[in-house]
Amino acid sequence: MVVIHVKGSDGDAFLFETTTDTKNEELIHSLVELQNLRLRCKVIVDSVRGLAQYGMMKDPSVVAAAAVAENNTEHHQGGAPSSFVSNHSVDQNQEIRHQQQEEDHHKVLVDPTGLRIGNPPQDEHLVQTLLQTAKDLEEYVDKNQVQKRVALTISMLRDKISNVRGAVIMAYPMGLPEYDLVRRSLDDESLESTFVANDILDPQTTTLWCAGKEFQRGKRVSDRLGSNEKTKVIAKLQRQGSGPPGREPIVNEEERQAMMAHYFKRQEELKRLAEADDDDYLNSQWADSKEMKRSLQGLDRIKAPGLRFP
């Protein structure tokens, strides 16, 4: 199998196995689908952890109305409140209080983002199941899989997502609201209005580059890499019109930091030597011109009586 080591601009990477007889269009489509699934998994993991810790999301319309009412209240705090503030804000506050009354007040957590109601599942076993499935999904798509030489597959990735979906169904048998990010990320593959929306690739226009040359559509992998099935190459996915990716640095970040530490240490040593006196070395044992003579005669170990030397 030909191993494609796909690298990203931010240090992200994953492995994918293919054959030399595969068409370049099929390879690019599989790599783009796998990369978009990895981005989707980031959204799923983040939202499922929020679900397990703070419960389902609040209605966005209620959150927005409450924010507007709060801003208007602060604006009219110095004068008489307007009819909009007195009526509209009261209605929204009553709706929020009604929603909070439905929560379990024995275990209400405050979501720092203010997006979730703060009422996680009461069964601790279900909470651990949510967290464990999210962790398994995160570990499978992590870039450390490259060091472990684990090639990702679309089928396995979808199975991991199905496991998370099953854990969510167990924790919320009645289902989640349509506006909850967990439901949207699990049921809808569209990642619009999420924090990874700008990183989504189009399989029809994305290009694949290796060693400064593009995998031309209409050809096969063997036309670019040869017929050796034991080939391993480093490739990058680029958007249409971006051209070839920039060349990678000769040394990685860890090597660069080690080199900087070495040169800093060497610079400090040279600075100490420059500040030392020119005759300072004369106090050293190796600078004694008679040391060799005393050593051959066995006189170097003779000490004065009654004196103790460390």
N, C-alpha and C positions, 0 to 999 in steps of 0.2 A: 504493500500500500504506500502511496505517496503521501507524506505528511506535510500539510500546509500549516506553517506557524504564522498566524495572522496577528500582526502587531497594530496597536492603536497609537495615536499621537500622545495620549496621556499615560503611557506605560501599560495600558490594558492589553491583554493578549489571550489567545486560546489556540488550541490545536484542532485540526480537522483532517480526516483521512479520506483520500480519494484514489482514483486509478488513473493511469496515463491515457486510457481510452475514453475518459469522460470529456464531454464537450465543455468548452469554456463557459458557455451560457449557463449550463446546468451547475457548474462549479460556482460561478459568481452568484447565481440565485440561491444556492444552498448556503454559501457563506454569509450573504446579506440576511437571509432568513434567520440564520443562527445568531448573528450579531444583534438583530432586532429583538429576538427572543431573549437574549441576555439583558438587553436594556429593559425589556418588559419585566424580567425577573427582579431587577433592582427595584422597580416600582412596587411589585407584589410583596417583596420582602419588607420594604419600608412600611407599606400600608398595613400588612398583616401584624407586624410588631406593634404598630399603633393601635390596631384593633384589639390585640391581646392585652394591652396595657390600659387603654382608655375607652374601649368600647367603640361602637359604631359612630359614624360622623353625624354632625348636626345638619339640619336642612340649610343649605346655603342661603336660601331666601330669608330664613329667620335670622341667621347670623348677620347678613347684610343689613336687614331692617333694624336689628338691635344696635348695630354700629352707627347707622344713620341717626337713630333716636338718641343715642348717647352723645353724638356730636352736636345735635341740635339742642339737647338739654344743656350742654356746657356752653353753647353759644348764647343761649337765652338765660343763662344763670343770673345775670345781673339785673334783668328786667322781668316783665310779666311774661309768662310762657304763652306761646301762640297756641291756637286751636289745634294745629297739626301735631305739635309736640304733646299737648295734653290728651288728645284722643288717640292718635296713631301710635305714639310710644306706649301708651297704657295697654292698648290691644296687643302690641307685640310683646310687651313684658308679661302679660297674662298668658300668652301662648308659650313663652319660654318657661314660665313657672309651671304651666301644665305639663310641659315636656319633662321638666325636672322632677315633678311629683311622681312620674311614672318610673323613675329610676329607683334603684335600691339605695336608700340613704345610709345603709350600714357600710357600704363600700363604694364611695364616690371619690374618684380621684380627679384632680384638676389637670386638664390637658394644657401644657404650656402654650401650645399653638392656638388653643381655643376652638379647634375644629371638631373635637370629639366630645361626647356627652359625659365622659368620665365614669362610665358604668361598664367595666369589663365583664366577661363571663364569670359566673359565681363558682363554677366547678373548676378547681385548680388543675385537675387532670386535663380538661379541655384547653386551658390556657397553655399548659406545657406542650400539648400536642400541636397547637398553633405555632408556638415558638420553635419546636423541634423541626417541623416540616419546613418552616421558613429558613432555619439554619441549614438544613440539608440542601435546599435549593440554592442558598447563597454560596455554600461551599462548592457545589458542583459547577457553578459558573465563575468561580473566583479565578483570577489570573495565576494563582499558585498551582493550578492544575497543569500548567506548562512545565513547571519544575518536576512535577510528579509523572510527567509524560502520559497524561490522560487526555485522549482525544474526545471531544464532545460530539454528541449525536443529537439530531433534532428529536428523534423518537424518545430518547431518554430524558431530554429536557422537558418535553411535553408530559411525560409520566410524572416528573417531579412537580410540575405545575398542577397536575390532577390530584396529587397527594395533598397539596395545599388547599385545593378546592374542596376535597373531602373533609379536611379538618375544619374548614370554615362552615360547611354544612352541618357538621356535628355540633359545633358551638352555637350556630344560629339556624336551627331547623326551619324557622319561619322565613328565612331569607333576609338579606340585607336590602336597604333602600337603594333605588337606582342611582342616587347621587353619591353613594359611598365609593371611595376610591378602590377598595378591595374588590367589590363586585365589578366595577368597570374594568379593572386591570385583569381580572380572571376571565370575564366573559367577552370582552371586546379587545381585540388585538390592536386597535387604534390607540396610540399613546399621545394624542393631542391633549393640550392643556396640562401636561405633566412635566416634571423637571428634566425629562430625557427627550422631550419633543424635538429639540434642535439636533439631536444626534441620530435620528432615524434615517436610514438609507433607503433609496429606491432601487429595487433589484433590476429595473429596466435601464437605468442610466448609470449605475455605479460601475466603476472600473477596478480591475485587479492588476497590481503591479508587483513585479519581482525583479530585483537587481537592475532597476531603472528601465525595465521593458514591460510593456503592457500585454496582458493576456487578450489577444484579439478575439472578438466574438466571431463565430463561424468556423473556428478551428478547435483542435483538441489540445488536451494538456500535454500530450507527447510532442506536439509541434513546438512547444515552448521549453519543456523540461527534458525531453528525450523519452526513451522507452524503459528506463530503469525504474522498476516498481519500488525500489528501496531508497528513493530520493526524499530528502527533507529540505525544504526551502522556507525562507522568510518572505512573507508577502504582506501587502497593505491594501486596504480598500480605500478608494478615493471617489469623491463626488465628481459628477460630470463637469468637465472644464477646469478641474483643479490641476491637471497635469501630473507629472510624476511626483511622488513624495520626496521630501528632502532626505538627504543622506543622514544616517544615524551617526552620533558622535563616536569617536574611536574608543573612548573609555566610558564606562557606565558611571552612574552616580556614586556607587560604593567605592569604586576604584579612584574616582576623582577626590572623594573625601579622604581616602587613605593617603593619596599623594600629597594633598594639602597639609595633612597632619605631619607627614614625614618632613616636608620642606620647612614647615614652621619649627619643628624640633631642631632641624639642622641650622636654621637661622638663629635660634636662641643659643645654640652651642657656639657658633661663630661670634656672636655678640659677647658672650662670656670670655672667649679667648682674646678678643680685642681689648676688653677692659682689664684683663690680667696684666701684671707687671712682666717685663721682659725677662727678669732674673728669677721669676717665680719657680721655674722648673728646676733651679739649682737645689731646692729643698727636697726634691724627689730622690728616692733611693737609686733609681736607674741612672741619675746624673752624677753619681759619686764615682770619680775616676779610680779610686782604690777599692771599690766594691768587689771587683773580680779577683784581685790579689788576696784579699781577706777571705774570700769564699774558697779559693784553692788551698789556702793554708789552714782552713778550718777555724779562722778567728772571727768569723761573722757572728757566731753564736755565743761568744764569750761576753759575759755581762759583769759589771762591777759588783763586788760583794755588798750585800745589804740593801741593794736597790732592786726594786721590782718594776718590770716593764709590762705593760698590757699586751 
